[in-house]
Amino acid sequence: MAQQNGIGFNANQIKVLAIGTMVLDHGASVLLETSSWEWCLRLLGRLTAPVMCFFIAEGYHHTSNLKKYMGRLLLLAVISHVPFHLCFGQDVRAIWRSTDVGFSLLFGLVALTIWDRSKISLLKKCMGLALCCLLAYSADWNYIAVLWILGFGIFYGDRQKQSLFFCMIAGIYLAQSLIYDSSLSRFGVFLAIPLLWHYNGERGVKNPSGFDRAFTGFIQLICF
């Protein structure tokens, strides 16, 4: 979805905005359950997951070491598991029941990697994708995040196709409300579209050992 013209928001700016909306979403979920403001704040918070998925796909196309990239995501997922469960009062040991979004992002990256391998047959690619979706099922944003990452990665550089695929998967996400909940906040995922359309393709401040680690660390601090 990048404009590639220097006008708009760079990656760091969008990530900072995603942090802010995530704080609003988690804060509303934990502290404002009975407040009339909860659904509004959670509506804004719903744009965070699509932004995370988008930049996982961006990272796939820009990383110089895919194995290290996956390793960092795995580390994030493992570290996030305990604070995620403590935050929402869940059983830390029951990883098969629920876990944090880090695992969804990891399996989304794995799915994109498999799909992009030309030597793998279409049947095996579909089987690999199905397995990634299954493994991510207990994680926050589950197979929805896996499919979003896949779509953002496959249609890299074509914002129209990325948006169309994103909306198709978002439709499945909205349909889940018939099973899990009927909160209008789920429509907040569509707020990510205009934001990502204004992504200018630039990273921003070039400090990989600073900003990116601070971004990850702040997420863990919020969870704690």
C-alpha positions as CSV (number, residue, x, y, z in Angstrom):
1,M,0.0,0.0,0.0
2,A,3.0,2.3,-0.1
3,Q,2.8,5.6,-1.9
4,Q,6.6,5.6,-2.5
5,N,6.6,9.4,-2.9
6,G,7.7,10.7,0.5
7,I,4.3,12.2,1.2
8,G,2.2,10.7,4.1
9,F,3.3,8.7,7.1
10,N,6.5,6.7,7.5
11,A,6.6,3.3,9.2
12,N,7.7,4.6,12.6
13,Q,4.9,7.1,12.7
14,I,2.3,4.5,11.9
15,K,3.8,2.2,14.5
16,V,3.6,4.9,17.2
17,L,-0.1,5.4,16.3
18,A,-0.6,1.7,16.5
19,I,0.9,1.7,20.0
20,G,-1.5,4.4,21.0
21,T,-4.6,2.6,19.8
22,M,-3.4,-0.6,21.3
23,V,-3.1,1.1,24.7
24,L,-6.7,2.4,24.3
25,D,-8.0,-1.1,23.3
26,H,-6.3,-3.0,26.1
27,G,-7.1,-0.3,28.7
28,A,-10.7,-0.3,27.7
29,S,-10.9,-4.1,27.8
30,V,-9.4,-4.3,31.3
31,L,-10.5,-1.1,33.0
32,L,-13.7,0.0,31.3
33,E,-15.7,-3.2,30.8
34,T,-18.9,-1.6,32.1
35,S,-18.3,1.9,30.6
36,S,-20.2,3.2,27.6
37,W,-16.8,4.4,26.3
38,E,-15.5,0.8,26.0
39,W,-16.7,0.0,22.5
40,C,-15.6,3.4,21.1
41,L,-12.0,2.9,22.4
42,R,-11.9,-0.7,21.3
43,L,-13.1,0.5,17.9
44,L,-10.0,2.6,17.5
45,G,-7.9,-0.2,18.9
46,R,-8.9,-2.6,16.2
47,L,-6.7,-0.9,13.6
48,T,-3.6,-2.1,15.5
49,A,-3.7,-5.8,14.3
50,P,-4.0,-5.0,10.6
51,V,-1.0,-2.5,10.9
52,M,1.1,-5.2,12.6
53,C,0.2,-7.7,9.9
54,F,1.0,-5.2,7.2
55,F,4.5,-4.5,8.6
56,I,5.2,-8.2,9.1
57,A,4.7,-8.6,5.3
58,E,6.8,-5.5,4.7
59,G,9.5,-6.9,6.8
60,Y,9.5,-10.1,4.8
61,H,10.2,-8.3,1.6
62,H,13.0,-6.1,3.2
63,T,14.8,-8.4,5.7
64,S,18.3,-9.6,4.9
65,N,18.0,-12.6,7.2
66,L,14.6,-14.3,7.3
67,K,15.7,-16.9,9.9
68,K,16.7,-14.1,12.4
69,Y,13.4,-12.3,11.6
70,M,11.4,-15.4,12.5
71,G,13.6,-16.0,15.6
72,R,12.8,-12.5,16.8
73,L,9.1,-13.0,16.3
74,L,9.3,-16.4,18.1
75,L,11.1,-14.7,21.0
76,L,8.4,-11.9,21.1
77,A,5.6,-14.5,21.1
78,V,7.2,-16.6,24.0
79,I,7.9,-13.5,26.1
80,S,4.4,-12.1,25.5
81,H,2.6,-15.3,26.5
82,V,2.8,-14.9,30.3
83,P,1.9,-11.2,30.6
84,F,-0.9,-11.6,28.0
85,H,-2.5,-14.3,30.2
86,L,-1.9,-12.4,33.4
87,C,-3.5,-9.3,31.9
88,F,-6.7,-11.0,31.0
89,G,-6.8,-13.4,34.0
90,Q,-6.3,-16.6,31.9
91,D,-4.4,-19.8,32.7
92,V,-0.8,-19.3,31.7
93,R,-0.3,-23.1,31.2
94,A,-3.2,-23.5,28.8
95,I,-1.4,-22.4,25.6
96,W,-3.6,-24.6,23.5
97,R,-6.7,-22.6,24.7
98,S,-5.3,-19.1,24.1
99,T,-2.1,-17.2,23.6
100,D,-0.8,-13.8,22.4
101,V,-0.8,-12.3,18.9
102,G,2.9,-13.0,18.5
103,F,2.2,-16.6,17.5
104,S,-0.3,-15.4,14.9
105,L,2.3,-13.0,13.4
106,L,4.9,-15.8,13.4
107,F,2.7,-18.3,11.7
108,G,1.6,-15.6,9.2
109,L,5.3,-15.0,8.3
110,V,5.8,-18.8,8.0
111,A,2.8,-19.0,5.7
112,L,4.0,-16.2,3.5
113,T,7.5,-17.8,3.3
114,I,6.0,-21.1,2.2
115,W,3.7,-19.5,-0.4
116,D,6.6,-17.6,-1.9
117,R,8.7,-20.7,-2.5
118,S,8.5,-21.5,-6.2
119,K,9.8,-25.1,-5.7
120,I,6.9,-26.1,-3.5
121,S,3.8,-27.4,-5.3
122,L,0.5,-25.6,-5.0
123,L,-1.0,-28.5,-3.1
124,K,1.8,-28.4,-0.5
125,K,1.5,-24.7,-0.3
126,C,-2.2,-25.0,0.5
127,M,-1.5,-27.7,3.1
128,G,1.2,-25.5,4.7
129,L,-1.1,-22.5,4.8
130,A,-3.9,-24.6,6.4
131,L,-1.4,-25.9,9.0
132,C,-0.3,-22.4,9.9
133,C,-3.9,-21.3,10.3
134,L,-4.5,-24.3,12.5
135,L,-1.5,-23.7,14.7
136,A,-2.5,-20.0,15.1
137,Y,-6.1,-20.9,16.0
138,S,-5.6,-20.4,19.8
139,A,-3.6,-17.2,19.4
140,D,-5.1,-13.7,19.5
141,W,-6.3,-12.8,16.0
142,N,-5.7,-16.4,15.0
143,Y,-5.9,-17.3,11.3
144,I,-7.3,-13.9,10.5
145,A,-3.8,-12.4,11.1
146,V,-2.2,-15.3,9.2
147,L,-4.3,-14.6,6.1
148,W,-3.9,-10.8,6.3
149,I,-0.1,-11.2,6.4
150,L,-0.3,-13.6,3.4
151,G,-2.4,-11.2,1.4
152,F,-0.3,-8.1,2.2
153,G,2.8,-10.2,1.2
154,I,1.4,-11.7,-2.0
155,F,0.1,-8.4,-3.3
156,Y,3.1,-6.4,-2.1
157,G,3.2,-3.0,-3.8
158,D,-0.3,-3.2,-5.1
159,R,-2.4,-1.4,-2.6
160,Q,-5.7,-2.0,-4.4
161,K,-5.3,-5.7,-4.4
162,Q,-4.0,-5.6,-0.8
163,S,-7.1,-3.6,0.2
164,L,-9.5,-5.9,-1.5
165,F,-7.9,-9.1,0.0
166,F,-7.8,-7.4,3.4
167,C,-11.6,-6.5,3.2
168,M,-12.4,-10.1,2.2
169,I,-10.6,-11.5,5.3
170,A,-12.1,-8.7,7.4
171,G,-15.5,-9.9,6.3
172,I,-14.7,-13.3,7.8
173,Y,-13.6,-11.6,11.0
174,L,-16.9,-9.7,11.2
175,A,-18.8,-13.0,10.6
176,Q,-17.0,-14.4,13.7
177,S,-19.1,-12.0,15.7
178,L,-22.1,-14.4,15.1
179,I,-20.1,-17.0,17.2
180,Y,-18.1,-15.0,19.7
181,D,-19.5,-11.5,20.2
182,S,-21.5,-8.9,18.4
183,S,-19.5,-5.8,19.3
184,L,-19.5,-3.0,16.8
185,S,-15.9,-2.4,17.7
186,R,-14.9,-5.1,15.2
187,F,-15.6,-2.6,12.3
188,G,-12.6,-0.7,13.6
189,V,-10.3,-2.9,11.5
190,F,-11.3,-0.9,8.4
191,L,-9.7,2.2,9.9
192,A,-6.4,0.7,8.9
193,I,-7.2,1.1,5.2
194,P,-6.9,4.9,4.9
195,L,-3.9,4.9,7.3
196,L,-2.0,2.3,5.3
197,W,-2.9,4.0,2.0
198,H,-1.0,7.0,3.3
199,Y,2.1,4.9,4.1
200,N,4.9,6.5,2.1
201,G,7.2,3.5,2.0
202,E,9.8,5.1,4.2
203,R,11.1,3.7,7.5
204,G,11.6,7.0,9.3
205,V,14.4,7.4,11.8
206,K,17.0,4.7,10.9
207,N,17.8,3.2,14.3
208,P,16.9,-0.5,14.2
209,S,18.5,-1.2,17.5
210,G,16.6,1.6,19.1
211,F,13.1,2.2,17.9
212,D,12.1,-1.3,17.0
213,R,13.3,-2.7,20.3
214,A,11.6,0.2,22.1
215,F,8.4,-0.6,20.2
216,T,8.5,-4.3,21.2
217,G,9.5,-3.4,24.8
218,F,6.7,-1.0,25.2
219,I,4.2,-3.7,24.1
220,Q,5.6,-5.9,26.9
221,L,5.4,-3.1,29.4
222,I,1.7,-2.5,28.6
223,C,1.0,-6.2,29.0
224,F,2.6,-6.2,32.4
